[in-house]
Structure formats: structure tokens, C-alpha cells
Amino acid sequence: MNSGIDWMLVLCVVVLLVFGLIMLYSASSYNSQIKFGTSSWYVRRQLIATIIGIGVMIGVSFVPVRFWQKAAIPIYIVAVIAMLLVLTPIGEEYLGARRWLNLKIISVQPSEILKIAMVCAMAYFITRFIKFLGDWRIYTIGFGICMIGCILTLFITDDLGTTIIIFAMGFIMLLVSSTKIRYLLITAVAALVAVVGVILLKPNKMVRVQSWLHLEQYSDDIGYQITQALYAIGSGGVFGKGLGKSTQKMGFVPESENDMIFSIICEELGIIGGIILIVLIVFLIWRMKKIYDRTTDLFGRLIIVGVASHIAIQTFVNIAVVTNLLPNTGVPLPFMSYGGTAVVFLLVEIGMVLAVGRTKPEDPEKKRSDYYQRDKERGVIYFQ
């Protein structure tokens, strides 16, 4: 029996996609004209990916949640293989980073596949072994599922930002499933030490931290991108210069259509425009929380936690980087930044959440009561 689609969530997604396409066209028009002789090159490709993504989202919303539970491990294996293929001749390099697979017709970023695979695998593992998460050996196995993805992302693609996001997603899924706070604290401390170690051992990471701490000293070098992004935000003021009237996108802000698109949004629509975007993202996550509250299936709830964590963390990291609250990590802004793979797989995640929301038990009140009582005995923590 199905409870139907959460149309408020769907409407929010549509608004974000339309907003993203409009801002992408504005932010990319100058670079697109210079590189390809047309102002619409980026937005046309993004529109095609968005249409494909919407179709996939609709299809996925009708796929039973049990399918993802049964297919979790195979999907995870496929994602790991896709990451390893980056090291082969079909791996593609862009701006010094080797993070894509060139499949001739399209280029695919395996780390986006890995995010979905990690959510499914962690949800599967926690659902199956939740009774035993108090045992440090079982907890370590679950943590290992997350760490495999982190290690592959860091050492194959040298993408610390995505590595942190994948780790945070897995960590939050374990957080809502276990009362062994000491395990989580040890995990958090170990992760922090690992991040500091990577920064100290990799000169390119260390210089980013130095430019973050002393931006004025690096404003013409490694800190140029952030400096120009801050100029864009500052010049936009409260209400902005007007849609399409950015000057910083005209060759001043590198990758204005990608990681730095939030600065162009603020320049053209002002701080008000930036706040509206944040409110839309918060509303989207709130709608996911509403689905979470009425879902009685543990696997489905964990899928929602993973997807919501992904969107929330990636949005926070991107905006924090653009506003120089965090060192530059090269993380795209969900729904806004250019990237076909990212938007398609993001919509796959939304489709999975919608599928969870469609599932309705025959006797929801009784099953919800039984569910809470059973998992209370198991020691599960729930967001209230």
C-alpha cells in the first residue's frame, strides 16, 4: 500500500532545479561565450542532465525500498570498481585533478556513485547488525565500510572535501544508530587526526590552510579565487546588482559556474538571494525529516538520514569555503553548480527518499509503536 508522493518535497526540488539552471546560465554565460562561442553551452548540458535526472528520480521513486536493501552490497562493489577505474586509461583529468571516467558519450564522476553506494551499504549493515553495534568489533566493520570509500576518494582522486563529506555521512548514520558514544568520540578524534595528518603531509593542502588563515598574503596566488568570491559577495550587498549583472563572473572568479557559484548568486541577488537558497535547502531537509518521522522501517529511515546528511553537509561546506570560513576544498553546491553526474545522482537520492515516503504499513500506529519499543531496547537514538 502506498501513501503517495510528498509533493511539497517535489515542489522544493523543482524550485531548486529551476533556480539552479537560471543562476548557472547567468554565472557561466561569459566563460561559455569565451570558450565555446555560445553563452548557453554549460546550461544546455546541465538542462539535459537535469531532465534525465528527473526521469530517473521518478522511476526510482517507484522502486521498492527492499530492492535497495538487497542490492546494497553489489552497488557498493560497483562503486568501488568505478573508483579504481579512475586509475586506468579511461580516467580523465581536469585542472590537475583525475576524478572522472571518460565513457566517450559522457564523463562520470565515480565519487558521486560512491556517495549513494555508501548510504545503501551503511543502511544495510546497520539494519542487519544493529543489535551488535555495541560490540566494538562489529562497530569497526561498519566504520570500515565508510573508511574504504574515504580512502579511495582521498588517495585516488586527491579530493579531501569529498572525503570529509563521505566520512560525515557515514558518521551521522552511525550516530543515529548507536548509543556507544565513546566509539563515536574515538572515531571523531581519529578522523580529525587523519585530516590534520593529510594536510601536513600534502603541501598542496597545507598551502590552502595557510591561505585561509592569511588570505591577504595569498590574494594574488592560491587565495585569488576566494578573494574574488568575497569581492563578489561584498559588491552584491543586501539586494544584489540584479540578475545577470555580475561583473566578477567575467573572468575574475575562477570556476564561477562550479564551486564558486554561490558568490555570483550573492553578487546578483544579494545576501537576500543567498538566504533564500539556504532556506530552500533547509525546507528540503525538513520535508525529508517529515518523511523520516512517519517511516517505521529502519533501512528506509537510514536512507533518509544519509541523503539529508549529504545535502546538508555539502551545502554547508561549499558556502563555508566561498565565504572563507573553511579552507578551499573544491566542493560543488548541490542543485546549483555545473555537473551532470552530480545532479543526476542527487536526483537519484531524492527518488530514494520519495520511495521511502511512499511505503506505508498496513497498521502504521501499531507498527510504529512496536518499532520504537523494539529499537529502544536495542539502544537506537532517534532525532525528535
N, C-alpha and C positions, 0 to 999 in steps of 0.2 A: 504494500500500500504506500502511496507517495503523498507527501504533504505539499508538494508543489515547489515552485521556484521562489526564492527570496527576491522579489522584483525590486526592492529598494537597493539591494546589493548590486543587482544587474544594472540598474539605472546609474548608480555611482560609478561602476566600471565604465559604462558608455560615456559618461561625462568626462571621466579622466582620460579616456582614449581620444575623444574629440579635442579636449583641451591640449593633450599632448601633441596631436597632429598639427594643430594651429600654431602652437609655440615652436614645434620643430621646424615648420615651414619658415617661420619668422627668423629663428635662430640660425638656420642653415642656409638661407637664401643667398647670402653673399658668398660664402665658401663654395656653395653648389655652382653658382654662376662662374666663379673663377676656375674651378677645377673641371667642370663638365659642360660649361656653356649654357646651362639652364638653371633657373633658380629652384626648380622643383625636383631635382634628382633624388635628394635624400627623402623628401616627404612621399614621393611616389613609391619608392621601395618600402618605406615604412607602412604606407597605406595597404600595400599588397600583403605584407606580413600581418598587419592588423586584421584584415579580412579573413586571412587563413586562420589566424589565432581565434577569432570569434567563432568561426565554423567548428574548429577543434574544441573550443570551450563548450559549445552547445552539445556536441557529440559526447564529450567526457561527462557532462552533467547527467547523462542518461546511463552511464556505465555504473553498474552496482559497485558499492564500496568494497564488497568482498573480492572483486576482481583485483583491486589494488593490493589487498592484503595477500592474496595468493601469488601475485606477480611481483611482490616487493623485492625479493632476493634476485630473481632474473633481471629486473630493471636495474638494480644496483650493480650487478655484474656487467651489464651492457654499458652503464655509465663509466665504470672503471676502465673498461676496454677502450671506450671513446676517449678518455683522458690519456691513456697510453698511446693512442694513435697520433696524438699531437707530436710525438717524438719521431714519427715516420715521415716519409716524403710528402704525405698529404697534409701534414701540419703546415699552417700558414702563419707568417709573421707580419705584424703591423706595428709600426712605430717602435720597433725594437722588442716587441713582446710576441712570443709564439704561443697563442692561445686559441687558435681557430683550426678547424678542419675544412680544407678546400675540397668540396664534393662536386666541383665543376659547375653544376647548376646553382648551388647555393654554398655559402660558408656557414658553418655551425660552430657555436662555442660550447664545447663539452661541459664546461663548468655549470652552465645553465641546466643541462640534463642532470648533472650530479646533484644539484640542489633538490630537485624533485625526487630523485632516487634515494637520497639520504633521508628525506622526510618519510618516504614509504618504508624504508628499511628500519629506521628507528622506531616508527609506529608499530611495525610488525614485531620487532624484537621486544619492545616494552609490553605490548599486548600479550605476548606469549609467556614472558618471564617476569611479569610484574610482581608475582608472589615472592620472587627471589632477588629482587633488586637490592634488598638489604644485605645480601652477601656481596662482599667486595669483589669476588671473582666474577660473578655474573654482571655486576655493575661495570667492571673493567671491560668486559666483552662488548657491552652496549656502547661504552665510551669509545672503544676501538673502532666501531662502525663509523662513528663520526670522524675519528682521527685519520682513518685511511683516506677519506675524502679530503681532509685538510692537508695531509702530507702530499698527496698527488697534486692538489691545486698549487701548493706553495713551491714544490721542487720542480714540477713540470712547466707550469705557466708563470712562475715567479710573481704570483698575484696575491700579495699579502691581504689586501682589502677583502677579496672574495673568500680567502681562507678564514679570516676572522668572522665573516658573516656565516659561513657554513658551520664553524665551531659554535657560534652563538645560537644558531637554530637548534643544533643537537643538544646543547647545554640546557636551553629552555625546555625542550621536550622532556629531558631527564628531570629537570627541576619540578615540573608539574606532576611527575610520576613517582617521586621518591621522597621519603622523609629523612633519609640519611644525609643530613645537612653537612656533616663532616666530609663525606665523599665529595659533595659538590664544592665545598670550600677548597679542598685539596686540588680538585680539578681546575678551579678558577685560578688558584695560585700557580699551578703548573703551567697553565696556558699563558698567564702573564709573564712568567719567567721565559717561556719559549718565545713569545713575541719580542721581548727585550733582547734575548739572545740572537734572534734573526736580524734585528735592527743593528746590533753591534757587529755582527759578522758580515753583513752585506753593506758595503759602502754606499750603494745607491739608496738604501733605506735610511741609513744614518744621515745622509745629507738632506733628506726630506725632513727629518726631525729637526735638524739644525735650522733649516729654512723656515720651519713652522715656529720655532722658538724665537728666531731673529729674522723675521721676514724682510725688514728694511735693508738688511745686509745682503739679501739674495734676490732683491726685487727685479734685477736685470738678468738673473740667471735661473736657477732652479725654482725660485719663488715667483717668477714672472707671471705664470698662469693665475696663481691665487691673487697676486697683486692686482692684475687687470680685472679679475672677477669681483674683487672688493670695490674697485672703481665703478664697475657696472652697477653693483648693488647700491652704492652710495649716491651715484648720479640719478638713480631712479627715484629716490626719496620715498615719500609715503604713497603717492598715487601713480608714479611712473611717467615716462615720457610719452607713452602711447604705444599701442600695438604696432609693431613693425618699425618703430623709430629708434631702435637701439643703434648706438654708434660703436659700442665695444665689440659687437659681433663682426664688424668689418675688419677682421684681421688682427684685432687686439687681443681677444680672448681665445687662446688655442682650444680646439675641440669644443667650440661653443654649442655644437649640436649634440654633444655626448655628455661627458661628466659635468661640464660647466653650464648646462642649460638653465639651472636654477638662477644663476646670476643674470642671465638675459631675461628671464621671467620677471625678476625683481626690477631690472632696469626699465622694462617696457610697461609693466603693470604695477610697479612699486611694491613696497612692503605688503600692501593690501593683497596684491596678487599672490605673493609668496604665502601669506597666511591662508588665503582661500585654498591653495593647493594642499597645504598641510591639513586644513580642516577636512577636505575631501578624503585624504588618506586616513585620517582618524575616523571619519564616518564609515569608511570601508571596513576598517578593522573592528569597529563597534558592531557592524552588521554581522561580521564573522563571529563575534562574541555572542550575539543573539542566537545564531545557529548552534554554536557550542553549548549554550545553556539548555537548549531543548533536545540535544542529541544524547542518547543513552548508550551509544556504542563507543567503547574506549578507543578502538582504532580510528573511528571517524573523528572523535574529539582530538586525538593526537595529530591527525592530518590538518585540522583547522589550526591547532597551535603552531605547527611547523610553517604553514603558509603565512599566517598572520605575522609570525616572528620574522620570516624572510622579508616581507614587505616593510614592516616597521623598522627593522634594523637597517636595511639597505637605504631606506629613505633618510633615516637619522644620520647615517654615516656620510651619505652624499652631501646633505645640507651642511653638516658639521665641517666637512672638508672645504666646501665652497666658501663658507664664512670664516674659515681658518680656525675653527675650534678644535680640529683634529689635523694631523699631518696628511698630506695629499696621498690618497691610496688608489685613485682611479676607479671608483665605483660608480656605475650609472644610476640615474634617478628613475625609479620604476614609473612606467607609463609615459615618461617624458623624453628620456634620452633616446637617441637613434640606436637601433639594434634590432634586427628582425628576429634573431634567435631568442633574445631576451623577452620580447613582447609575446611571442608565440608560447613559450614555456610558462610565462607568467599567467597567461590566459588558461593554459592547461591547469595550473594550480587553482585558479578561480573556479574552473569547471569541476575540479575535485571537491572543492568546498560546497558548491551547489549540489553536487551529487550526495554529499553527506546530509545536506539540508533537506533533500527530497525524501530520505528514508525515514519512515515513521513506524514505530512498533504498534502492534495491534492494541495493546493496553499501555499507553505511554506512562500514565501516572504510576501504575503498579511496577512496571519495569524500571522506571526512574528511581523509585523508592528502593527496589531490590538492588539496583545498580549501585546507588550511593552506599547502601549498607554493606554490600559485599566489598566494595573498594575502600570503604572506611576501615574495614578490618585488615585490608592489605596495606593500608598506610598511604593511600594516594592523596595528594594535595590537589585541591581544585581552586581555580580562580572564581571568586564570588563577586 
